């Protein structure tokens, strides 16, 4: 973060105007820094909460697997009881083939349902998100500091040119309107 310049009360009007503008840029920079810190801290807190809740999520997934397998078993029993009549009428598939196909469906469906949850728990997504956010904020701060530095340098050049121009205009006017002013001020000679 850039250093905040304080406004001098005894400077010229142009100095005060430019100092106030620089103060506004420093205030903006400070506000952005504060907002970035709040974002970073809240993101880190969220990542910690996610890590703490992963154990609860693992237990939830295990319970979900158990319920899914119970549901699949009930579904299998109902399928086999309903197919008993068809099996006696049409002797194309044996009970063993039907059981194998039902097992394949059960395994495939449970894998499709559980794998996204397992992948979510296995990965360190919260850490990678925090690292990415850290890098983003660091780059944002560097670019903002570079921008503020350039703005202040540009302000300094413009301020010097304005003071030079103002002195260029006021010196001849003072000499024309106040020619006796130099005689009124006591000299040190």
C-alpha positions in Angstrom: 0.0 0.0 0.0 1.3 3.5 -0.8 2.1 6.0 1.8 -0.6 8.5 2.6 0.3 12.1 2.1 -1.1 14.5 4.7 -2.6 17.8 3.6 -0.5 20.8 4.6 -2.6 23.7 5.9 -0.2 26.5 5.2 0.6 25.6 1.6 -0.7 27.6 -1.4 -4.1 27.0 -2.9 -2.6 24.8 -5.7 -0.6 22.8 -3.1 -3.7 22.2 -1.1 -5.8 21.3 -4.1 -3.3 18.7 -5.3 -2.6 17.4 -1.8 -6.4 16.8 -1.4 -6.5 15.0 -4.7 -3.6 12.8 -3.7 -5.3 12.2 -0.4 -8.4 11.0 -2.2 -6.4 8.5 -4.2 -4.6 7.3 -1.1 -8.0 6.9 0.7 -9.3 4.9 -2.3 -6.2 2.7 -2.2 -6.6 2.1 1.5 -10.3 1.2 1.0 -9.4 -1.3 -1.7 -6.7 -2.9 0.5 -9.2 -3.2 3.3 -11.8 -4.9 1.0 -9.2 -7.3 -0.3 -8.2 -8.3 3.2 -11.8 -8.9 4.2 -12.4 -11.0 1.1 -9.2 -13.0 1.7 -10.0 -13.6 5.4 -13.6 -14.6 4.7 -12.4 -17.0 2.0 -9.9 -18.6 4.3 -12.5 -19.0 7.0 -14.8 -20.6 4.4 -12.0 -23.0 3.4 -11.5 -24.0 7.0 -15.2 -24.6 7.4 -15.2 -26.8 4.3 -12.2 -28.9 5.7 -14.0 -29.3 9.0 -17.2 -30.4 7.3 -15.5 -33.0 5.1 -15.6 -35.6 7.9 -19.4 -35.0 8.2 -19.7 -35.2 4.5 -17.8 -38.5 4.4 -20.2 -40.0 7.0 -23.2 -38.6 5.0 -21.8 -40.3 1.8 -21.4 -43.6 3.6 -24.9 -43.4 5.0 -26.1 -42.5 1.5 -24.3 -45.6 0.0 -25.9 -47.8 2.6 -29.4 -46.5 1.8 -28.7 -46.7 -1.9 -27.7 -50.4 -1.6 -30.7 -51.2 0.5 -32.9 -49.5 -2.1 -31.2 -51.4 -4.9 -31.7 -54.7 -3.0 -35.4 -54.0 -2.6 -35.6 -53.1 -6.2 -33.8 -56.3 -7.2 -36.2 -58.4 -5.1 -39.2 -56.8 -6.6 -37.8 -57.2 -10.1 -37.1 -60.9 -9.5 -40.5 -61.6 -8.0 -42.2 -59.8 -10.9 -40.0 -61.7 -13.4 -40.8 -65.1 -12.0 -44.0 -65.4 -14.0 -42.2 -64.1 -17.1 -39.3 -66.5 -16.6 -41.7 -69.4 -16.6 -43.4 -68.2 -19.7 -40.3 -67.2 -21.7 -37.1 -69.2 -21.0 -34.7 -66.8 -22.7 -32.8 -65.5 -19.6 -32.0 -67.5 -16.6 -32.2 -66.0 -13.1 -28.4 -65.9 -13.0 -28.2 -63.7 -16.1 -30.9 -61.5 -14.7 -29.0 -61.2 -11.4 -25.8 -60.4 -13.2 -27.5 -57.6 -15.2 -29.2 -56.2 -12.1 -25.8 -56.3 -10.3 -24.2 -54.4 -13.2 -27.0 -51.8 -13.1 -26.6 -51.5 -9.4 -22.9 -51.0 -9.5 -23.0 -48.6 -12.4 -25.8 -46.5 -10.9 -24.1 -46.3 -7.4 -20.8 -45.3 -9.1 -22.5 -42.6 -11.1 -24.3 -41.3 -8.0 -21.4 -41.5 -5.5 -18.3 -40.6 -7.7 -19.0 -36.8 -7.9 -19.3 -36.7 -4.1 -16.2 -38.7 -3.5 -14.2 -36.6 -6.0 -15.3 -33.5 -4.1 -14.0 -34.9 -0.9 -10.8 -36.2 -2.3 -9.7 -33.0 -3.9 -8.1 -30.0 -2.2 -10.3 -27.6 -4.0 -10.6 -25.2 -1.2 -6.8 -24.8 -0.9 -6.4 -24.3 -4.7 -9.1 -21.7 -4.6 -7.4 -19.8 -1.7 -4.1 -20.0 -3.5 -5.6 -18.6 -6.7 -7.4 -15.9 -4.7 -4.1 -15.0 -3.0 -2.3 -14.7 -6.4 -5.1 -12.6 -7.8 -5.1 -10.2 -4.9 -1.3 -9.9 -5.0 -1.4 -9.1 -8.7 -4.3 -6.7 -8.2 -2.3 -4.9 -5.4 0.8 -4.7 -7.5 -1.1 -3.2 -10.5 -3.0 -0.8 -8.2 0.3 0.4 -6.5 1.8 0.9 -9.9 -1.2 2.9 -11.0 -1.2 5.0 -7.9 2.5 5.7 -8.2 2.1 6.8 -11.8 -0.9 9.0 -10.9 1.1 10.7 -8.2 4.1 11.3 -10.5 1.7 12.7 -13.1 0.1 14.9 -10.5 3.5 16.1 -9.4 4.5 17.1 -12.9 1.2 18.9 -13.5 1.4 20.6 -10.1 4.9 21.9 -10.9 3.8 23.2 -14.3 0.8 24.9 -12.8 2.9 26.6 -10.1 5.4 27.7 -12.8 2.7 29.0 -15.0 1.0 30.8 -12.1 4.3 32.4 -11.1 4.9 33.4 -14.8 1.6 35.2 -14.8 1.7 36.7 -11.3 5.2 38.1 -11.4 4.7 40.6 -14.3 1.3 41.6 -12.8 2.9 42.2 -9.4 5.6 44.3 -11.0 3.0 46.4 -13.0 0.5 46.9 -10.2 2.7 47.0 -7.2 6.0 48.6 -8.4 6.5 50.3 -5.0 6.1 47.1 -3.1 9.8 46.3 -3.3 10.6 49.7 -1.7 8.1 49.1 1.2 9.7 45.9 2.3 12.9 46.7 4.4 16.0 45.2 2.8 18.6 43.3 4.7 21.5 45.4 3.4 
